Amino acid sequence: MSRGKIPKVGQTVKFVPEYCMMQKVHSGMVVSVEGKKVRIEAIDLKVW
């Protein structure tokens, strides 16, 4: 997590991964939070 609020477990989030070359918005569901480490599963690329 590099910026923004820390989401809660079970919350659906939208984000732009730092490693994404296309800089497109992805979405996924938060499955665990440990400090500033957030684990997101069911990641889907969203193109708007």
Backbone as JSON, one array per atom type, in Angstrom:
{
  "sequence": "MSRGKIPKVGQTVKFVPEYCMMQKVHSGMVVSVEGKKVRIEAIDLKVW",
  "N": [[0.86, -1.16, 0.0], [0.86, 1.99, -1.05], [-0.24, 4.55, -0.98], [-3.15, 6.39, 0.16], [-6.18, 5.39, 1.95], [-6.23, 2.64, 4.27], [-7.91, -0.23, 3.32], [-10.75, -2.2, 4.5], [-11.1, -5.66, 5.46], [-12.79, -7.73, 3.18], [-13.79, -5.72, 1.68], [-14.42, -4.31, -1.54], [-12.09, -3.07, -3.8], [-10.65, -0.49, -5.89], [-7.77, 0.0, -7.84], [-4.52, 1.09, -9.04], [-1.95, -0.79, -10.02], [1.52, -0.46, -9.19], [3.3, -1.79, -10.8], [2.03, -2.1, -13.22], [2.23, -1.69, -16.6], [0.5, -0.48, -18.4], [-0.95, 1.2, -16.82], [-3.66, 0.92, -15.99], [-6.86, 0.76, -14.38], [-7.49, -1.59, -11.84], [-9.52, -4.02, -10.13], [-10.48, -5.61, -7.06], [-10.92, -7.91, -4.27], [-10.38, -7.36, -0.85], [-8.62, -9.55, 1.18], [-6.97, -9.86, 3.38], [-5.34, -7.86, 5.88], [-2.36, -6.56, 7.04], [-0.82, -4.43, 8.9], [0.6, -2.18, 6.76], [0.45, -3.84, 4.64], [-1.56, -5.21, 2.22], [-3.62, -7.78, 1.15], [-4.97, -8.76, -1.86], [-7.44, -10.46, -3.64], [-9.0, -12.18, -6.44], [-8.52, -10.47, -8.61], [-9.26, -8.18, -11.17], [-8.97, -6.77, -14.36], [-9.94, -3.58, -15.22], [-11.24, -1.71, -17.81], [-11.95, 1.41, -18.7]],
  "CA": [[0.0, 0.0, 0.0], [1.75, 3.14, -1.12], [-0.95, 5.78, -0.63], [-4.58, 6.21, 0.35], [-6.63, 4.77, 3.2], [-6.15, 1.18, 4.35], [-9.26, -0.78, 3.24], [-11.13, -3.25, 5.45], [-11.24, -7.01, 4.9], [-14.09, -7.94, 2.56], [-14.13, -4.55, 0.87], [-13.98, -4.3, -2.93], [-11.27, -1.87, -4.01], [-10.12, -0.17, -7.21], [-6.4, 0.44, -7.66], [-3.61, 1.03, -10.18], [-0.71, -1.38, -9.54], [2.74, 0.25, -9.58], [4.0, -2.57, -11.82], [1.22, -2.18, -14.44], [2.79, -0.82, -17.63], [-0.57, 0.26, -19.06], [-1.54, 2.1, -15.83], [-5.11, 0.76, -16.02], [-7.49, 0.5, -13.09], [-7.84, -2.96, -11.52], [-10.36, -4.12, -8.94], [-10.35, -6.88, -6.37], [-11.48, -7.95, -2.92], [-9.37, -7.44, 0.2], [-8.79, -10.76, 1.98], [-6.26, -9.71, 4.65], [-4.61, -6.61, 6.08], [-1.36, -6.65, 8.11], [-0.12, -3.15, 8.86], [0.39, -1.54, 5.46], [0.38, -4.88, 3.62], [-2.94, -5.56, 1.91], [-3.69, -8.88, 0.19], [-6.16, -8.63, -2.68], [-7.66, -11.62, -4.51], [-10.02, -12.02, -7.48], [-8.16, -9.24, -9.31], [-9.84, -8.07, -12.49], [-8.57, -5.55, -15.06], [-11.09, -2.77, -15.65], [-10.89, -0.73, -18.83], [-13.05, 2.37, -18.89]],
  "C": [[0.9, 1.22, 0.0], [1.07, 4.46, -0.79], [-2.45, 5.49, -0.52], [-4.9, 5.56, 1.69], [-6.47, 3.26, 3.13], [-7.59, 0.64, 4.3], [-9.5, -1.85, 4.29], [-11.24, -4.58, 4.72], [-12.67, -7.17, 4.38], [-14.53, -6.8, 1.66], [-13.62, -4.73, -0.56], [-13.26, -2.99, -3.18], [-10.9, -1.72, -5.48], [-8.72, 0.39, -6.99], [-5.64, 0.37, -8.97], [-2.3, 0.46, -9.65], [0.51, -0.59, -10.04], [3.46, -0.47, -10.71], [3.26, -2.62, -13.16], [1.74, -1.18, -15.47], [1.72, 0.03, -18.31], [-1.23, 1.28, -18.14], [-3.07, 2.11, -15.9], [-5.62, 0.44, -14.62], [-7.85, -0.97, -12.97], [-8.81, -2.92, -10.35], [-10.17, -5.5, -8.34], [-10.94, -6.79, -4.98], [-10.36, -8.15, -1.91], [-9.64, -8.68, 1.05], [-8.0, -10.73, 3.29], [-5.51, -8.39, 4.66], [-3.67, -6.81, 7.26], [-0.52, -5.38, 8.05], [-0.44, -2.42, 7.57], [0.37, -2.55, 4.32], [-1.08, -5.3, 3.45], [-2.92, -6.68, 0.88], [-5.04, -8.8, -0.53], [-6.25, -9.86, -3.58], [-8.8, -11.31, -5.48], [-9.79, -10.71, -8.23], [-8.66, -9.29, -10.75], [-9.39, -6.74, -13.11], [-9.82, -4.84, -15.55], [-10.6, -1.76, -16.67], [-12.1, 0.15, -19.06], [-12.67, 3.37, -19.94]]
}
